Amino acid sequence: MYSSETFPMKHCKWLCLLFFVSCTVQQINKTVRTSDVFEKGHMGFVLYDPVKDKTLVKLNEAKYFIPASNTKIFTFYTSYKALGDGYINGLNYTYKGDSLIFWGTGDPSLLHPDFQDSTVVNFLRAEAKDLYMVDNFDRLSAYGPGWSWNWFPYYFAAERSPLPIYGNVLRFSKTADAQEAQAYPKSVLLPLLPATQKHSENYFIQRDFKKNTYEYALNREKDSLAFATDKPFITSANLARNLLQEAVGKKITLLEDKGYTHSAHKQLPTVKADSLYAQMLKISDNFLAEQLLVLVSDAVLDSINISGGIAYAKKNWLADLPDEPQWVDGSGLSPQNMFTPRSVIKLLQKIHTEIPMEKIKAYFPAGGESGTIRNWYPADPGQPAYIYAKTGTLSMSTALSGFLLTKSGKVLLFSTFLNNYTGSSSVQKTELQKLLYFIHDRY
């Protein structure tokens, strides 16, 4: 029992703490609702305490917003449920007499410039039987719904395909001590030609709109110039076969799918899913996000069908979200994606419950330290990151959702959407940075 002397003191401390927390929440709520910066656009915000199972602050939490790359949180969770964190299936194959017949699963790691996985190449090179590649490219459109055609020169819109190779890009790069730039892959199938016009840039490389021919130019006065740029190529079953045949060094015959992809088959493990998740989330890699959803459909449907994979996820893993996700691609490039802040919070709850915090920290960008927020949301000097969150940016659309660690040791979940604003997104980010630090410092 408490004595008459100690009880009032402890009771007083509890009341003071409760009052302090209440004032902090009121201040957060006031800032969210009255900020001149946030008022210049359509804002949605939710701050949630998972231990108390309590929403602390909410604004337009049931409204739909264009999430941009916050879509990748849905892609990540769905991929984690379908693929786990072990090795992914990089190739489906079967034997018929003296033939090895294989087809793609969407694995993006095959000779990708950042992963350079050669498991498939080594497997096919060692095979004594004749090699046949099934053409299942008609199962997947190169661009997602609502993507813009004029994104074709940029890595952020690299084409999707059932059997990607080299990341479906030509990487053009130069080190500071090199006289010439190098192309990866070095292939006659992706020719480099001197630019026909003069260019003022330090370097220039541009693919033709309708064919896989690249013009390039270097400023010879910039000998110490170092750079790397990825330029997508136009995908097709024939090109993928030819590039793979070139890498393997053996003839590969392209085969029409006459039921092969629906027959019993084996799987070839390649890279750890962990490595794909981390790169996809940290640098907001659209190509990896799209290909992960292809891998999901291969895993849960045994076919190449992104919309089918999304439907499966919504039915089996996301049916408890408060609002149905309007979800059409893996990356968030499509403006047809729409989510509500409270649904994102529910998804973050599921991630927080099912995935260890150390893994979450390894996957998500860290404020002031890594990924797309390495220059934003820094911790105090000498202190670890306190924001682990996914960004999202499209024209007039900015988002940030994830995990906030407070100085008192709490883990809070938050989701922020800003749509239909004018001007630079850095103004909104600066205001949000002040708000999130206040929460970190005071709650």
ZAMARGU-4260 file (C-alpha; in steps of 0.2 Angstrom, whole numbers, plus 5000, padded with zeros to 4 digits):
<rodrens>
0) 5000/5000/5000 | 5005/5018/4997 | 5008/5029/5012 | 5000/5045/5014 | 5016/5054/5010
5) 5022/5044/4994 | 5005/5042/4985 | 5001/5060/4982 | 5019/5063/4975 | 5017/5048/4963
10) 5000/5053/4959 | 5006/5071/4955 | 5020/5064/4944 | 5007/5054/4934 | 4996/5068/4932
15) 5010/5080/4926 | 5016/5067/4913 | 4998/5065/4907 | 4996/5083/4906 | 5012/5085/4896
20) 5008/5071/4884 | 4991/5079/4881 | 4998/5096/4878 | 5010/5089/4866 | 4997/5080/4856
25) 4986/5096/4856 | 5001/5105/4849 | 5004/5092/4835 | 4986/5093/4830 | 4986/5112/4830
30) 5002/5112/4819 | 4994/5099/4806 | 4978/5109/4805 | 4984/5127/4805 | 5001/5127/4796
35) 5001/5140/4782 | 5012/5128/4772 | 5001/5112/4774 | 4985/5123/4770 | 4992/5126/4752
40) 4988/5108/4747 | 4976/5094/4751 | 4984/5086/4767 | 4981/5069/4775 | 4989/5064/4791
45) 4988/5051/4805 | 4999/5048/4820 | 4997/5032/4829 | 5003/5024/4845 | 5004/5005/4842
50) 5007/5001/4861 | 4992/5011/4866 | 4982/5006/4850 | 4977/5024/4849 | 4976/5036/4835
55) 4984/5052/4842 | 4981/5064/4828 | 4971/5062/4812 | 4967/5074/4797 | 4957/5068/4782
60) 4962/5050/4787 | 4947/5043/4777 | 4951/5053/4761 | 4959/5045/4746 | 4976/5052/4740
65) 4988/5049/4726 | 5002/5040/4736 | 5016/5040/4723 | 5030/5029/4729 | 5021/5025/4745
70) 5014/5012/4734 | 5030/5003/4737 | 5025/4999/4755 | 5011/4989/4749 | 5022/4980/4736
75) 5035/4977/4750 | 5022/4969/4762 | 5014/4959/4748 | 5031/4953/4742 | 5036/4948/4760
80) 5021/4938/4762 | 5022/4929/4746 | 5041/4927/4745 | 5048/4929/4762 | 5066/4934/4765
85) 5074/4919/4757 | 5079/4915/4740 | 5068/4920/4726 | 5063/4909/4711 | 5073/4915/4697
90) 5068/4903/4683 | 5054/4890/4679 | 5060/4875/4669 | 5056/4858/4664 | 5064/4844/4654
95) 5056/4836/4638 | 5067/4823/4630 | 5083/4830/4625 | 5077/4848/4628 | 5077/4860/4643
100) 5063/4872/4642 | 5062/4887/4653 | 5053/4904/4656 | 5055/4919/4666 | 5047/4923/4683
105) 5051/4942/4683 | 5067/4940/4693 | 5076/4957/4691 | 5093/4951/4697 | 5099/4942/4681
110) 5115/4951/4676 | 5107/4967/4684 | 5121/4981/4685 | 5119/4982/4704 | 5117/4963/4708
115) 5125/4955/4693 | 5118/4938/4698 | 5124/4925/4685 | 5115/4910/4693 | 5104/4908/4677
120) 5118/4910/4665 | 5129/4897/4674 | 5114/4885/4675 | 5110/4886/4657 | 5129/4886/4652
125) 5131/4869/4661 | 5116/4861/4654 | 5120/4848/4641 | 5102/4847/4633 | 5096/4859/4620
130) 5090/4876/4627 | 5072/4883/4623 | 5065/4899/4630 | 5046/4900/4631 | 5039/4917/4625
135) 5028/4923/4639 | 5031/4941/4636 | 5013/4944/4630 | 5007/4942/4648 | 5014/4958/4654
140) 5014/4976/4647 | 5030/4985/4647 | 5022/5001/4655 | 5010/5001/4669 | 4992/5008/4669
145) 4993/5027/4668 | 5012/5028/4664 | 5017/5042/4653 | 5025/5038/4636 | 5038/5052/4637
150) 5046/5043/4652 | 5055/5031/4640 | 5072/5039/4641 | 5073/5038/4661 | 5078/5024/4672
155) 5063/5027/4684 | 5052/5020/4670 | 5063/5005/4664 | 5051/4993/4655 | 5044/4978/4664
160) 5046/4960/4657 | 5044/4942/4662 | 5062/4939/4659 | 5072/4955/4663 | 5091/4955/4659
165) 5104/4968/4664 | 5090/4977/4673 | 5082/4981/4656 | 5094/4995/4655 | 5111/5000/4647
170) 5122/5008/4660 | 5134/5021/4653 | 5148/5026/4666 | 5165/5033/4668 | 5177/5034/4682
175) 5187/5050/4686 | 5203/5042/4680 | 5196/5034/4664 | 5198/5042/4647 | 5183/5034/4640
180) 5165/5029/4646 | 5160/5011/4647 | 5144/5003/4643 | 5136/4988/4652 | 5132/4977/4644
185) 5145/4978/4630 | 5133/4971/4617 | 5131/4972/4598 | 5113/4971/4602 | 5113/4988/4610
190) 5124/4999/4599 | 5132/5015/4604 | 5134/5028/4591 | 5143/5045/4591 | 5130/5059/4593
195) 5125/5068/4577 | 5123/5085/4585 | 5134/5095/4597 | 5129/5095/4615 | 5134/5107/4629
200) 5132/5094/4643 | 5147/5086/4651 | 5140/5070/4644 | 5126/5065/4634 | 5117/5048/4630
205) 5100/5046/4622 | 5091/5031/4616 | 5080/5032/4600 | 5062/5032/4604 | 5058/5018/4593
210) 5073/5007/4593 | 5088/5001/4604 | 5101/5013/4597 | 5110/5025/4608 | 5119/5041/4604
215) 5132/5047/4615 | 5145/5062/4617 | 5158/5066/4630 | 5165/5083/4634 | 5184/5080/4632
220) 5188/5095/4643 | 5181/5086/4658 | 5194/5072/4660 | 5191/5070/4678 | 5172/5068/4675
225) 5164/5053/4684 | 5146/5047/4681 | 5134/5033/4679 | 5117/5034/4670 | 5105/5020/4666
230) 5095/5021/4650 | 5081/5008/4647 | 5080/4998/4632 | 5064/4992/4623 | 5061/4974/4629
235) 5055/4959/4619 | 5056/4941/4620 | 5068/4940/4605 | 5080/4953/4613 | 5080/4944/4630
240) 5083/4928/4621 | 5097/4936/4611 | 5105/4944/4626 | 5104/4929/4636 | 5111/4918/4622
245) 5126/4930/4620 | 5129/4929/4639 | 5128/4910/4640 | 5137/4907/4624 | 5125/4893/4618
250) 5111/4893/4606 | 5094/4897/4614 | 5078/4894/4603 | 5063/4905/4606 | 5047/4894/4609
255) 5029/4898/4607 | 5020/4894/4623 | 5009/4879/4620 | 5005/4875/4637 | 5022/4874/4644
260) 5020/4887/4657 | 5005/4878/4664 | 5014/4861/4665 | 5023/4854/4680 | 5040/4862/4682
265) 5055/4865/4693 | 5062/4881/4700 | 5079/4889/4701 | 5083/4899/4716 | 5094/4915/4713
270) 5096/4930/4725 | 5089/4933/4742 | 5073/4943/4743 | 5081/4954/4757 | 5093/4962/4744
275) 5078/4967/4733 | 5067/4974/4747 | 5081/4985/4753 | 5086/4992/4737 | 5068/4994/4731
280) 5063/5004/4747 | 5079/5014/4751 | 5082/5021/4733 | 5064/5020/4728 | 5068/5008/4713
285) 5053/5008/4702 | 5060/4993/4691 | 5063/4982/4706 | 5045/4986/4713 | 5037/4981/4697
290) 5047/4965/4695 | 5043/4960/4713 | 5025/4960/4709 | 5028/4949/4694 | 5038/4937/4706
295) 5023/4938/4718 | 5011/4933/4704 | 5022/4919/4699 | 5023/4913/4717 | 5004/4914/4721
300) 4996/4911/4704 | 5010/4902/4695 | 5008/4914/4681 | 5013/4932/4675 | 4999/4943/4681
305) 5002/4959/4691 | 4983/4963/4693 | 4980/4945/4698 | 4994/4946/4711 | 4987/4962/4718
310) 4969/4955/4719 | 4976/4940/4728 | 4985/4951/4741 | 4970/4962/4744 | 4959/4947/4747
315) 4971/4936/4757 | 4982/4949/4766 | 4974/4966/4765 | 4956/4963/4768 | 4956/4970/4785
320) 4962/4988/4779 | 4948/5001/4783 | 4947/5007/4765 | 4950/4996/4750 | 4966/5001/4741
325) 4965/5007/4723 | 4981/4999/4718 | 4987/4996/4700 | 5006/4995/4699 | 5021/4990/4710
330) 5030/5007/4710 | 5018/5020/4712 | 5021/5029/4695 | 5003/5027/4691 | 4992/5042/4696
335) 4978/5029/4697 | 4984/5022/4713 | 4974/5029/4728 | 4976/5025/4747 | 4969/5033/4763
340) 4981/5038/4777 | 4972/5026/4789 | 4974/5011/4778 | 4993/5015/4776 | 4993/5016/4796
345) 4985/4999/4796 | 4997/4992/4784 | 5012/4999/4795 | 5004/4990/4810 | 5004/4974/4801
350) 5023/4977/4796 | 5027/4982/4813 | 5019/4966/4821 | 5025/4954/4808 | 5043/4960/4804
355) 5056/4963/4817 | 5061/4981/4820 | 5079/4978/4815 | 5074/4971/4798 | 5062/4986/4796
360) 5077/4997/4799 | 5087/4988/4786 | 5074/4989/4773 | 5068/5007/4775 | 5077/5023/4771
365) 5084/5031/4787 | 5082/5050/4790 | 5098/5059/4788 | 5108/5043/4784 | 5102/5033/4769
370) 5091/5031/4754 | 5079/5045/4748 | 5079/5054/4765 | 5097/5054/4768 | 5097/5073/4767
375) 5081/5075/4777 | 5074/5072/4795 | 5092/5071/4803 | 5094/5066/4821 | 5103/5076/4834
380) 5122/5075/4832 | 5129/5059/4838 | 5111/5051/4839 | 5104/5037/4828 | 5091/5040/4815
385) 5073/5042/4822 | 5064/5041/4805 | 5062/5025/4795 | 5050/5029/4781 | 5046/5028/4763
390) 5045/5044/4752 | 5033/5047/4738 | 5035/5060/4724 | 5025/5064/4709 | 5019/5080/4701
395) 5009/5089/4714 | 5010/5074/4726 | 5021/5071/4741 | 5020/5057/4754 | 5030/5051/4768
400) 5024/5036/4779 | 5033/5025/4791 | 5041/5023/4809 | 5045/5037/4821 | 5056/5033/4836
405) 5054/5046/4850 | 5067/5051/4863 | 5056/5043/4877 | 5058/5026/4868 | 5042/5024/4859
410) 5039/5018/4841 | 5025/5028/4833 | 5017/5025/4816 | 5014/5040/4804 | 5007/5043/4787
415) 5007/5060/4778 | 5000/5064/4761 | 5001/5081/4752 | 4992/5082/4735 | 4987/5097/4724
420) 5000/5109/4730 | 5010/5122/4720 | 5028/5126/4720 | 5043/5116/4726 | 5040/5100/4737
425) 5055/5106/4748 | 5044/5119/4756 | 5032/5105/4762 | 5046/5093/4767 | 5054/5107/4778
430) 5038/5110/4787 | 5035/5091/4789 | 5053/5090/4796 | 5050/5102/4809 | 5034/5093/4814
435) 5041/5076/4815 | 5056/5082/4825 | 5044/5090/4838 | 5035/5073/4839 | 5052/5064/4841
440) 5058/5077/4854 | 5042/5079/4865 | 5031/5063/4864
</rodrens>
